[in-house]
Amino acid sequence: MFALLLIFLLFPSFVFADDFNIQGDSGPNEFFQATALTVENFPEQGGISFDEDELLGQNTTNILNTQSIFTLASMGYTRRIPGIADKVYGPPGTRVDLLYFYQNNTGHSVNIKEIAVPLSRSVISNGDISKLINVSGEERNMSILFSGNNLSRGGKYMSYDGLGDIANGGGGGILLDSWYIQNPLTVELLKVERVSDMVTLQIKVKNITEDEYLTNLNFKHKEYQEIFDLMPSEEKHLEYSLENRENILEPFTLANPNVKERCAVLGGNYYQWYATDSISVFAKRENDKWVGGGYVQPAVESICVKRIGYEWKTEEIQLDSQEVFGVADGLKKLPQTNISSSLWLLPFVVLDVFLWYAFLRRKKKYEDKNCNTRLCSKSR
């Protein structure tokens, strides 16, 4: 016994600060981790408009430069402090950055093989941010051993390659991923027809969500206005005529006042380490065992995304006085997610593509009014 004590005294580097390697137990784990949600820039006002007072989000670059595990966590760096870079509120097209912070205080190097970030609560219907952003995630069950207790957390996750070997004392923060707040609506311009000084338009608006009932949607085009509701996956066909003597038709707008917030994490009470919905990130360490991190306390929601109300606006519509316009089948499909901060306008970019298509064909006479394309077919 004396010899063993002498070895520990003479060679302290052999003493590990955590015994995770031996047991695979998260209780004594001293590899600390936490996540953050931030935003570098919000979309510019213009094609989309919104109330800037409703925006919320801390700057990505600033958080990476000023925050660490030591400022984001407390209670031995196991508790993720809520309210610091854990929520982003914005209109469709807002880029949401996922940051990962870590610190190795184990007394030895560790190998982080994989990182898993929850997108939802264990019971997905209780909270799921993937319904607001352009990622779907994967359902899985994360199992950990904590102070001798076998715990599990279900739900949806995004998985990432690990950091590899991290020396004792190593730590930092990285941009792990970027997501975009998704537009719950798609718009298709089915047909524009001009006869003399009257222009007739057919437009389809669809609610692409699975569980949102969108109310008081407000469509305006010059003197035409229609306010309507859409159930999940429901679509609305609008057909109307406007008097217009020019070759330019004013833009139309679609306002969506519906606000939706979803959160992936629900905190537990102080020192309640068995509340698995409070775990905001997992890392796979040695022996392919998982450790939880970023335990949110107290019992408040965290890691949240909110889509605020907004209004779309198209560009001016160029008309050709001698043509009957329609949309070819190949031009009709519109994107359902936002994959860059500028792509929220894509449903209306389709409108411009369609108009150029019609313009290039304006010298060609229609020879067959009964052809099987939408360019020639009569609307229903």
KOLKEVO-305458 format. One line per field, with one value per residue (C-alpha): residue number from 0; x, y, z; residue in one letter. Coordinates in steps of 0.25 Angstrom, whole numbers, padded with zeros to 4 digits, m for minus. Example, Ala and Ser with C-alpha at 12.3 -4.5 7.8 and 13.67 -1.06 7.14 Angstrom:
BEGIN
seq 0  1
x 0049  0055
y m0018  m0004
z 0031  0029
type A  S
//
This chain:
BEGIN
seq 0  1  2  3  4  5  6  7  8  9  10  11  12  13  14  15  16  17  18  19  20  21  22  23  24  25  26  27  28  29  30  31  32  33  34  35  36  37  38  39  40  41  42  43  44  45  46  47  48  49  50  51  52  53  54  55  56  57  58  59  60  61  62  63  64  65  66  67  68  69  70  71  72  73  74  75  76  77  78  79  80  81  82  83  84  85  86  87  88  89  90  91  92  93  94  95  96  97  98  99  100  101  102  103  104  105  106  107  108  109  110  111  112  113  114  115  116  117  118  119  120  121  122  123  124  125  126  127  128  129  130  131  132  133  134  135  136  137  138  139  140  141  142  143  144  145  146  147  148  149  150  151  152  153  154  155  156  157  158  159  160  161  162  163  164  165  166  167  168  169  170  171  172  173  174  175  176  177  178  179  180  181  182  183  184  185  186  187  188  189  190  191  192  193  194  195  196  197  198  199  200  201  202  203  204  205  206  207  208  209  210  211  212  213  214  215  216  217  218  219  220  221  222  223  224  225  226  227  228  229  230  231  232  233  234  235  236  237  238  239  240  241  242  243  244  245  246  247  248  249  250  251  252  253  254  255  256  257  258  259  260  261  262  263  264  265  266  267  268  269  270  271  272  273  274  275  276  277  278  279  280  281  282  283  284  285  286  287  288  289  290  291  292  293  294  295  296  297  298  299  300  301  302  303  304  305  306  307  308  309  310  311  312  313  314  315  316  317  318  319  320  321  322  323  324  325  326  327  328  329  330  331  332  333  334  335  336  337  338  339  340  341  342  343  344  345  346  347  348  349  350  351  352  353  354  355  356  357  358  359  360  361  362  363  364  365  366  367  368  369  370  371  372  373  374  375  376  377  378  379
x 0000  0011  0018  0005  0004  0018  0016  0004  0012  0024  0016  0004  0002  m0003  m0015  m0027  m0037  m0049  m0050  m0059  m0049  m0051  m0066  m0072  m0080  m0084  m0084  m0069  m0068  m0060  m0060  m0070  m0078  m0090  m0096  m0101  m0111  m0107  m0109  m0099  m0108  m0123  m0130  m0130  m0143  m0149  m0154  m0158  m0162  m0164  m0164  m0150  m0154  m0158  m0144  m0135  m0122  m0107  m0096  m0089  m0075  m0077  m0081  m0069  m0059  m0065  m0071  m0066  m0070  m0066  m0076  m0087  m0087  m0087  m0087  m0074  m0077  m0088  m0100  m0103  m0108  m0121  m0123  m0109  m0109  m0119  m0131  m0132  m0145  m0146  m0154  m0152  m0138  m0131  m0119  m0117  m0103  m0101  m0088  m0081  m0072  m0064  m0053  m0045  m0042  m0040  m0025  m0022  m0025  m0039  m0044  m0057  m0062  m0076  m0085  m0100  m0109  m0124  m0134  m0145  m0150  m0150  m0165  m0164  m0178  m0174  m0164  m0157  m0149  m0147  m0161  m0156  m0143  m0138  m0133  m0140  m0131  m0131  m0139  m0130  m0129  m0117  m0113  m0103  m0099  m0100  m0095  m0099  m0112  m0116  m0122  m0128  m0132  m0140  m0144  m0138  m0123  m0113  m0100  m0086  m0072  m0064  m0053  m0043  m0032  m0033  m0021  m0023  m0027  m0031  m0044  m0051  m0063  m0066  m0077  m0083  m0094  m0104  m0119  m0129  m0143  m0153  m0164  m0177  m0184  m0181  m0187  m0189  m0193  m0201  m0205  m0206  m0215  m0216  m0228  m0229  m0228  m0231  m0221  m0225  m0216  m0217  m0209  m0207  m0203  m0200  m0197  m0186  m0186  m0191  m0197  m0199  m0212  m0209  m0219  m0222  m0213  m0214  m0212  m0212  m0210  m0214  m0229  m0231  m0229  m0233  m0231  m0232  m0227  m0220  m0220  m0207  m0204  m0216  m0215  m0223  m0225  m0227  m0233  m0235  m0235  m0229  m0230  m0216  m0213  m0198  m0188  m0184  m0192  m0190  m0184  m0193  m0191  m0194  m0194  m0193  m0196  m0194  m0183  m0178  m0167  m0161  m0151  m0142  m0139  m0146  m0138  m0139  m0139  m0125  m0116  m0127  m0117  m0126  m0136  m0131  m0139  m0130  m0117  m0114  m0102  m0096  m0081  m0076  m0063  m0054  m0060  m0071  m0079  m0087  m0086  m0097  m0094  m0100  m0111  m0120  m0125  m0135  m0147  m0148  m0149  m0136  m0130  m0141  m0145  m0156  m0162  m0168  m0179  m0174  m0179  m0174  m0174  m0171  m0164  m0172  m0178  m0174  m0186  m0187  m0199  m0201  m0198  m0206  m0196  m0196  m0186  m0179  m0179  m0164  m0165  m0176  m0168  m0164  m0154  m0159  m0147  m0138  m0123  m0117  m0120  m0124  m0132  m0145  m0149  m0148  m0163  m0164  m0151  m0159  m0169  m0158  m0153  m0167  m0168  m0155  m0160  m0172  m0165  m0156  m0168  m0176  m0173  m0178  m0193  m0201  m0204  m0211  m0220  m0223  m0209  m0206  m0197  m0202  m0197  m0209  m0219  m0231  m0231  m0241
y 0000  0009  0007  0010  0023  0026  0024  0034  0044  0043  0042  0050  0050  0036  0041  0043  0054  0045  0030  0030  0021  0010  0010  0018  0026  0040  0044  0046  0051  0064  0066  0077  0082  0091  0097  0110  0116  0129  0137  0145  0154  0155  0156  0170  0177  0178  0165  0161  0170  0168  0175  0177  0178  0163  0159  0151  0145  0148  0150  0137  0144  0151  0138  0130  0141  0144  0131  0118  0107  0115  0126  0117  0107  0106  0096  0090  0093  0083  0092  0100  0114  0117  0131  0132  0130  0119  0125  0131  0138  0142  0142  0131  0131  0134  0126  0119  0115  0104  0106  0095  0098  0088  0087  0075  0075  0060  0060  0053  0053  0049  0044  0050  0041  0046  0058  0057  0069  0068  0075  0071  0066  0051  0051  0058  0064  0072  0080  0079  0090  0082  0086  0101  0099  0092  0079  0067  0059  0045  0038  0031  0027  0032  0023  0027  0022  0033  0030  0016  0019  0015  0027  0029  0041  0039  0049  0054  0057  0063  0055  0060  0055  0056  0065  0054  0054  0066  0068  0071  0085  0087  0094  0104  0107  0104  0106  0092  0095  0105  0104  0113  0116  0110  0117  0109  0114  0111  0120  0115  0125  0116  0125  0140  0143  0157  0161  0175  0184  0172  0162  0149  0142  0128  0126  0114  0116  0103  0101  0091  0088  0076  0082  0097  0103  0116  0127  0141  0139  0152  0153  0166  0170  0184  0186  0170  0165  0152  0147  0132  0121  0108  0095  0086  0082  0090  0098  0110  0114  0129  0134  0149  0159  0173  0185  0188  0197  0196  0185  0185  0179  0183  0173  0165  0162  0150  0153  0142  0147  0133  0132  0119  0115  0101  0097  0084  0085  0086  0089  0081  0086  0090  0078  0069  0061  0050  0059  0055  0065  0075  0069  0078  0071  0057  0053  0039  0036  0024  0010  0016  0021  0034  0045  0056  0071  0084  0080  0092  0097  0102  0096  0106  0103  0105  0103  0110  0115  0124  0128  0142  0148  0154  0158  0154  0163  0160  0168  0175  0166  0169  0166  0164  0169  0159  0146  0137  0133  0120  0112  0100  0087  0088  0102  0099  0092  0101  0099  0096  0099  0111  0107  0120  0134  0139  0127  0131  0138  0126  0124  0138  0136  0125  0135  0143  0131  0128  0142  0142  0128  0135  0147  0138  0131  0144  0144  0129  0128  0116  0106  0096  0101  0087  0083  0075  0086  0096  0107  0104  0097  0105  0107  0100
z 0000  0004  m0010  m0017  m0010  m0013  m0028  m0028  m0020  m0029  m0042  m0041  m0056  m0055  m0046  m0055  m0050  m0055  m0055  m0068  m0075  m0064  m0062  m0074  m0064  m0067  m0052  m0050  m0065  m0066  m0081  m0081  m0093  m0097  m0109  m0113  m0124  m0130  m0143  m0151  m0158  m0160  m0174  m0180  m0181  m0195  m0202  m0188  m0177  m0162  m0148  m0144  m0130  m0130  m0134  m0124  m0125  m0121  m0131  m0135  m0136  m0123  m0116  m0121  m0117  m0103  m0098  m0093  m0084  m0072  m0076  m0081  m0070  m0055  m0044  m0048  m0063  m0063  m0063  m0075  m0071  m0079  m0085  m0091  m0106  m0106  m0114  m0128  m0133  m0147  m0161  m0171  m0177  m0164  m0162  m0149  m0145  m0136  m0127  m0119  m0107  m0099  m0089  m0085  m0070  m0068  m0065  m0078  m0093  m0097  m0111  m0115  m0126  m0129  m0124  m0124  m0122  m0119  m0128  m0119  m0106  m0103  m0106  m0120  m0119  m0107  m0115  m0128  m0134  m0147  m0151  m0152  m0159  m0171  m0165  m0161  m0152  m0148  m0137  m0127  m0113  m0105  m0093  m0082  m0069  m0058  m0044  m0046  m0052  m0066  m0073  m0087  m0095  m0108  m0119  m0131  m0133  m0142  m0142  m0145  m0146  m0133  m0129  m0128  m0118  m0108  m0099  m0084  m0082  m0097  m0100  m0109  m0117  m0132  m0142  m0143  m0153  m0159  m0161  m0167  m0162  m0172  m0179  m0176  m0189  m0203  m0215  m0229  m0240  m0249  m0260  m0264  m0276  m0282  m0290  m0294  m0282  m0272  m0266  m0260  m0250  m0244  m0231  m0222  m0207  m0199  m0184  m0185  m0170  m0163  m0151  m0152  m0154  m0161  m0159  m0165  m0177  m0184  m0199  m0206  m0221  m0224  m0221  m0219  m0205  m0199  m0184  m0182  m0173  m0176  m0169  m0169  m0183  m0189  m0201  m0206  m0221  m0224  m0237  m0239  m0250  m0250  m0259  m0264  m0277  m0275  m0278  m0264  m0253  m0238  m0228  m0219  m0205  m0195  m0180  m0170  m0156  m0149  m0139  m0135  m0125  m0122  m0112  m0112  m0097  m0084  m0072  m0059  m0045  m0039  m0036  m0043  m0052  m0056  m0064  m0077  m0085  m0079  m0086  m0098  m0104  m0104  m0107  m0110  m0102  m0099  m0100  m0109  m0097  m0097  m0087  m0086  m0085  m0084  m0073  m0074  m0060  m0055  m0061  m0073  m0088  m0095  m0109  m0116  m0130  m0133  m0146  m0145  m0154  m0167  m0181  m0195  m0207  m0221  m0232  m0242  m0253  m0267  m0277  m0292  m0298  m0309  m0301  m0292  m0281  m0273  m0265  m0271  m0262  m0261  m0254  m0244  m0233  m0222  m0211  m0197  m0189  m0188  m0190  m0191  m0185  m0199  m0203  m0196  m0209  m0218  m0219  m0225  m0233  m0240  m0244  m0251  m0259  m0264  m0269  m0277  m0282  m0287  m0293  m0301  m0307  m0310  m0326  m0327  m0329  m0322  m0333  m0324  m0313  m0308  m0305  m0292  m0285  m0275  m0285  m0294  m0284  m0279  m0264  m0255
type M  F  A  L  L  L  I  F  L  L  F  P  S  F  V  F  A  D  D  F  N  I  Q  G  D  S  G  P  N  E  F  F  Q  A  T  A  L  T  V  E  N  F  P  E  Q  G  G  I  S  F  D  E  D  E  L  L  G  Q  N  T  T  N  I  L  N  T  Q  S  I  F  T  L  A  S  M  G  Y  T  R  R  I  P  G  I  A  D  K  V  Y  G  P  P  G  T  R  V  D  L  L  Y  F  Y  Q  N  N  T  G  H  S  V  N  I  K  E  I  A  V  P  L  S  R  S  V  I  S  N  G  D  I  S  K  L  I  N  V  S  G  E  E  R  N  M  S  I  L  F  S  G  N  N  L  S  R  G  G  K  Y  M  S  Y  D  G  L  G  D  I  A  N  G  G  G  G  G  I  L  L  D  S  W  Y  I  Q  N  P  L  T  V  E  L  L  K  V  E  R  V  S  D  M  V  T  L  Q  I  K  V  K  N  I  T  E  D  E  Y  L  T  N  L  N  F  K  H  K  E  Y  Q  E  I  F  D  L  M  P  S  E  E  K  H  L  E  Y  S  L  E  N  R  E  N  I  L  E  P  F  T  L  A  N  P  N  V  K  E  R  C  A  V  L  G  G  N  Y  Y  Q  W  Y  A  T  D  S  I  S  V  F  A  K  R  E  N  D  K  W  V  G  G  G  Y  V  Q  P  A  V  E  S  I  C  V  K  R  I  G  Y  E  W  K  T  E  E  I  Q  L  D  S  Q  E  V  F  G  V  A  D  G  L  K  K  L  P  Q  T  N  I  S  S  S  L  W  L  L  P  F  V  V  L  D  V  F  L  W  Y  A  F  L  R  R  K  K  K  Y  E  D  K  N  C  N  T  R  L  C  S  K  S  R
//
